[in-house]
Amino acid sequence: MLREWSDGKPEALNNLLPLVYDELHRQAARYLRKERQGHTLQTTALINEAYLKLIDRRDVNWESRTHFFAVAAQAMRRILVDYAKAKHREKRGGDNIKLSLEEAMLVAAKEKGVDLIALDEALNKLNLLDEQQARVVELRYFSGLTLEETAEALRVSRATVARDWEAARAWLHRELTK
């Protein structure tokens, strides 16, 4: 169905959505669980925003289910960062929205909260230094993909993903604790 959609058959999207909705919901819920208490963006709203971004994508040649969910995760990340920036502007210097780095990003002994805007800026810097490491972080952390699924999405070995993941975690820790 993804390939049919890529080939310009809009009816394929209607058949696809019910099949991917539950996973998109899990992804959105995973993102929002990391947000601060009282966050006003709801799971359904995040899914709807991501869906609108996905259906507007005409330049994507969907390769696999993993590829689709990786792009969806990237869309959700962008939505949450834009939302955080808008809220931060509204508060004119108020508290930044916190996002726990959870298990995947725990590089210190204690769990620490990370400013979502700072994390986004750090990932953008990492992308300039090493695009593949940034993609690994995006797929592992934001999409919740396993090492194997990330390797499949990037078409590299599991060992390469594991090395990139460790290096990216260390770099992000240093960057975010400056």
C-alpha positions as CSV (number, residue, x, y, z in Angstrom):
1,M,0.0,0.0,0.0
2,L,2.9,2.4,0.7
3,R,4.3,1.7,-2.7
4,E,0.9,2.3,-4.3
5,W,0.6,5.5,-2.4
6,S,4.1,6.5,-3.7
7,D,2.9,5.7,-7.2
8,G,0.2,8.3,-6.9
9,K,-2.8,6.2,-5.9
10,P,-4.6,8.2,-3.3
11,E,-7.1,5.4,-2.5
12,A,-4.1,3.4,-1.1
13,L,-3.8,6.0,1.7
14,N,-7.4,5.4,2.7
15,N,-6.6,1.6,3.0
16,L,-3.3,2.3,4.7
17,L,-4.4,4.6,7.5
18,P,-6.4,2.1,9.5
19,L,-3.5,-0.3,9.5
20,V,-0.9,2.3,10.7
21,Y,-3.1,4.3,13.0
22,D,-2.4,2.2,16.1
23,E,1.3,2.4,15.7
24,L,1.2,6.1,15.0
25,H,-0.9,6.4,18.2
26,R,1.8,4.5,20.2
27,Q,4.5,6.7,18.8
28,A,2.6,9.9,19.6
29,A,1.8,8.6,23.1
30,R,5.5,7.7,23.7
31,Y,6.5,11.3,22.7
32,L,3.9,12.9,24.9
33,R,4.8,10.7,27.9
34,K,8.2,12.4,27.8
35,E,6.7,15.9,28.0
36,R,6.1,17.9,31.1
37,Q,3.0,17.4,33.2
38,G,0.0,19.4,32.0
39,H,1.2,19.5,28.4
40,T,-1.8,20.8,26.3
41,L,-1.1,18.9,23.0
42,Q,-3.1,15.7,23.0
43,T,-2.1,12.4,21.4
44,T,-4.8,12.6,18.8
45,A,-3.9,16.2,17.8
46,L,-0.2,15.1,17.4
47,I,-1.3,12.2,15.2
48,N,-3.5,14.5,13.1
49,E,-0.8,17.1,12.6
50,A,1.7,14.3,11.6
51,Y,-0.9,12.8,9.3
52,L,-1.4,16.1,7.6
53,K,2.4,16.5,7.1
54,L,2.7,12.9,5.8
55,I,-0.1,13.2,3.2
56,D,1.4,16.4,1.8
57,R,4.7,14.6,1.2
58,R,4.8,14.0,-2.6
59,D,8.6,13.6,-2.7
60,V,8.8,10.4,-0.7
61,N,9.2,7.0,-2.3
62,W,8.1,4.9,0.6
63,E,10.5,1.9,0.8
64,S,9.1,0.0,3.8
65,R,7.0,0.1,6.9
66,T,10.1,1.1,8.9
67,H,10.8,4.0,6.5
68,F,7.2,5.3,6.9
69,F,7.4,5.2,10.7
70,A,10.8,6.9,10.7
71,V,9.4,9.8,8.6
72,A,6.3,9.9,10.9
73,A,8.6,10.2,13.9
74,Q,10.6,13.0,12.3
75,A,7.3,14.8,11.6
76,M,6.2,14.4,15.2
77,R,9.5,15.6,16.5
78,R,9.2,18.8,14.3
79,I,5.6,19.4,15.5
80,L,6.7,19.1,19.2
81,V,9.7,21.3,18.7
82,D,7.6,23.9,16.9
83,Y,5.0,23.7,19.7
84,A,7.7,24.1,22.4
85,K,9.1,27.1,20.6
86,A,5.7,28.7,20.3
87,K,4.9,28.1,24.0
88,H,8.4,29.4,25.0
89,R,7.8,32.5,23.0
90,E,4.4,33.0,24.6
91,K,5.9,32.8,28.0
92,R,8.7,35.2,26.9
93,G,11.5,33.4,28.5
94,G,9.5,31.1,30.7
95,D,10.5,27.6,31.6
96,N,11.5,25.5,28.6
97,I,9.6,22.3,28.0
98,K,11.4,19.3,29.5
99,L,11.8,16.0,27.8
100,S,13.3,13.0,29.6
101,L,16.0,11.3,27.6
102,E,14.8,8.0,29.1
103,E,16.7,4.7,28.9
104,A,18.1,5.3,25.5
105,M,19.7,8.7,26.3
106,L,20.8,7.9,29.9
107,V,24.5,8.6,29.8
108,A,24.8,9.9,33.3
109,A,24.2,8.0,36.5
110,K,21.0,9.8,37.3
111,E,18.1,10.5,34.9
112,K,18.1,14.2,33.8
113,G,15.6,16.3,32.0
114,V,16.6,17.9,28.8
115,D,15.1,21.0,27.3
116,L,13.3,19.9,24.1
117,I,14.6,22.9,22.2
118,A,18.1,22.3,23.3
119,L,17.9,18.7,22.3
120,D,16.6,19.7,18.9
121,E,19.5,22.2,18.5
122,A,22.0,19.5,19.6
123,L,20.6,17.0,17.1
124,N,20.8,19.6,14.3
125,K,24.5,20.2,15.2
126,L,25.1,16.5,15.3
127,N,23.5,16.2,11.8
128,L,26.1,18.7,10.5
129,L,28.9,16.6,12.0
130,D,27.6,13.1,11.3
131,E,24.2,12.8,9.5
132,Q,24.0,9.0,10.1
133,Q,24.5,9.4,13.8
134,A,21.7,12.0,13.9
135,R,19.4,9.6,12.0
136,V,20.3,6.8,14.4
137,V,19.2,9.0,17.3
138,E,16.1,10.0,15.5
139,L,15.1,6.4,14.7
140,R,16.1,4.9,18.0
141,Y,14.9,7.6,20.4
142,F,12.1,9.3,18.6
143,S,10.7,6.3,16.7
144,G,11.5,3.7,19.3
145,L,13.1,1.4,16.7
146,T,15.4,-1.4,17.8
147,L,19.0,-1.6,16.7
148,E,17.9,-4.2,14.0
149,E,15.1,-2.0,12.7
150,T,17.3,1.0,12.6
151,A,19.9,-0.9,10.7
152,E,17.3,-2.0,8.2
153,A,16.0,1.5,7.8
154,L,19.5,2.9,7.2
155,R,20.6,-0.1,5.2
156,V,23.7,-0.6,7.4
157,S,24.8,-3.4,9.7
158,R,23.5,-3.7,13.3
159,A,27.1,-3.2,14.5
160,T,27.4,0.1,12.7
161,V,24.1,1.3,14.3
162,A,25.3,0.2,17.7
163,R,28.6,2.1,17.3
164,D,26.8,5.2,15.9
165,W,24.3,5.0,18.8
166,E,27.0,4.9,21.5
167,A,29.0,7.8,19.8
168,A,25.9,9.9,19.4
169,R,24.8,9.4,23.0
170,A,28.2,10.4,24.3
171,W,28.3,13.5,22.0
172,L,24.8,14.5,22.9
173,H,25.5,14.1,26.6
174,R,28.6,16.4,26.3
175,E,26.6,18.9,24.2
176,L,23.6,19.0,26.5
177,T,25.6,19.2,29.8
178,K,27.9,22.1,28.7
